[in-house]
Amino acid sequence: MAIYYVCRHCRLPLGHIADGQATESQLGFDQLTPEERKDIITNDAAGNQVVKITCESCQQVLESHPERVLYPSLYH
């Protein structure tokens, strides 16, 4: 099972880690609470893990306009 990183706001693919290249402990997943884990990590139809993070562009938007986190999309 591979691990894919995508932006939680714009859904831009940010990178991936092939199966077996890193453990959950090495990635820090073991430090997440069950609630954080449920919010951040999901599985796709192929059984890969999808980790939702914030890309640099979306982070800049949020820093300039923090109220946008309440909108369904940062850009609309």
C-alpha positions in Angstrom: 0.0 0.0 0.0 1.4 3.4 -1.1 0.9 6.6 0.8 -0.3 9.6 -1.2 -0.2 13.2 0.0 -2.8 15.6 -1.3 -3.9 19.2 -0.3 -7.0 19.1 1.7 -8.2 22.3 0.2 -7.3 22.3 -3.5 -6.7 18.5 -3.8 -3.4 19.1 -5.6 -1.3 15.9 -5.5 1.8 16.7 -3.5 3.8 13.5 -3.5 3.8 9.8 -2.6 5.7 7.2 -0.8 5.9 3.7 -2.4 4.8 0.7 -0.4 7.4 -0.3 2.2 9.6 2.8 2.0 8.6 4.1 5.4 6.8 3.0 8.5 3.9 4.8 10.2 6.3 5.5 13.1 8.9 7.1 10.7 6.2 9.3 9.3 4.9 10.3 12.7 1.4 8.8 12.2 1.8 7.0 15.5 1.8 10.4 17.2 -1.7 11.3 16.0 -4.8 10.9 18.2 -7.6 8.7 16.8 -9.5 11.9 15.9 -6.6 13.5 14.1 -5.9 10.2 12.3 -9.5 10.0 11.1 -9.4 13.6 9.9 -6.0 13.4 8.1 -5.7 9.8 6.8 -8.1 8.0 4.6 -7.9 5.0 2.3 -8.7 5.1 -1.5 -10.5 2.3 -3.4 -7.2 0.6 -4.2 -6.3 0.4 -0.5 -3.6 3.1 -0.5 -3.5 5.6 2.3 -4.3 9.3 1.4 -2.9 11.9 3.7 -4.6 15.3 3.6 -2.3 18.2 4.3 -2.2 21.9 3.2 -0.1 23.0 0.3 2.0 26.2 0.3 -0.5 28.1 -1.9 -3.4 27.3 0.3 -1.4 28.0 3.4 -0.7 31.5 2.0 -4.4 32.1 1.3 -5.3 31.0 4.9 -2.6 33.2 6.4 -3.9 36.2 4.4 -7.6 35.4 4.9 -8.2 33.0 7.8 -12.0 33.3 7.5 -11.7 31.3 4.2 -11.3 28.1 6.2 -15.0 28.3 6.9 -15.9 28.3 3.1 -16.4 25.1 1.2 -13.5 26.0 -1.0 -10.7 28.5 -0.4 -10.9 29.9 -3.9 -14.7 30.1 -4.6 
